[in-house]
């Protein structure tokens, strides 16, 4: 059976299913709202216009879908891995240096994708068996759990009962929509949860409406196009600072593909192939750097939406990308979404991140991993504690995130540890 002939019967809308026109908007807005907070947070922290970050994320996603031939339902938003490097470059050389770094990381992806297209990706099965994949997927889901909890509790560093109340009410409503709504409403529980949580937040008085009042209806994003807004020159420090981080985000890229493989019952490492997925990601990063945005990467939040709704349609993802581009030019709507308080996003995140973590647990169960074996127990233990605990490896400006570090250590342990520990060997 070919990939196009295969259909995942567990999906409400499978990858190539086109939603009804009346449903399409709501399903796409659900993805847009889910990724919005994180995508605009990165440029805010760096000093880039959030509007252009929205445009670059939408364009990057469209490019990714095009390169992967519409086979992978992944949304690409602003990458957190480059924040420290971008902040340093912004202070020293401004956005042109960041752009050069983003384009360089994209080129690194393209080079690696070409190498993989030549040597194949069969080696992935050896270095990423279920005992590594399962815990890594769990880390992807739970790695940001503390951030979600903190955003639900703290208002400018102080514990705020209103915050946690809004987060828990949002969580409860989202669970209710998931369990008791059916039909089209049953497909948009995350969107309904965000809208309901926003209304609750308004009642609790924790929404800042002044930016909405002051925002213009039409606002041109601050594009930073080379040879138009600035004359490019060589920023060697940008290249040496950001290029190595590409290998960190590649690890996250592979981790997200693992989750998507599980959700969609496909093997994207084989079709369209890891070379194509890396090429799509790299091309998206180059596009982002050419228009003025930060580097982009696939988002766990949107993968969580896929898992909960079982709507895996690439048409829905493409719709979200188009909305993101358009929203970059509508200041008033951008301000409304930007005003969604942290507790509302946290209430949604408790569900989204948990569902991803549960998918990792399901991988271990489905493959009947034996935790009486010390090798399996040690590999899972190291990955989970380091990944969820937030241990990072820093060397000058290079930083290996906790998820990437946990994945690398899990791979190494799987390759070097013997199948049977000395204490498990039967005495003769």
Secondary structure, 3 states (H helix, E strand, C coil): CCCCCCCCCCCCECCCCCCCHHHHHHHHHHHHHHHHHHHHHHHHHHCCCHHHHHHHHHHHHHHHHHHCCCCCCCCEEECCCCHHHHHHHHHHCCHHHHHHHHHHHHHHHHHHHHHHHHHCCCHHHHHCCHHHHHHHHHHHHHCCHHHHHHHHHEECCEECHHHHHHHHHHHHHHHHHHHHCCCCHHHCHHHHHHHHHHHHHHHHCCCCCHHHHHCCCCCCCCCCCECCCECCCCCHHHHHHHCCHHHHHHHHHHHHHHHHHHHHCCCCHHHHHHHHHHHHHHHHHHHHHHHCCCCEEECHHHHHHHHHHCECCHHHHHHHHHHHHHHCCCHHHHHHHHCCCHHHHHHHHHHHHHHHHHHHHHHHHHCCCCCCCHHHHHHHHHHHHHHHHCCCEEECCEEECHHHHHHHHHHHHHHHCCCCCHHHCCCC
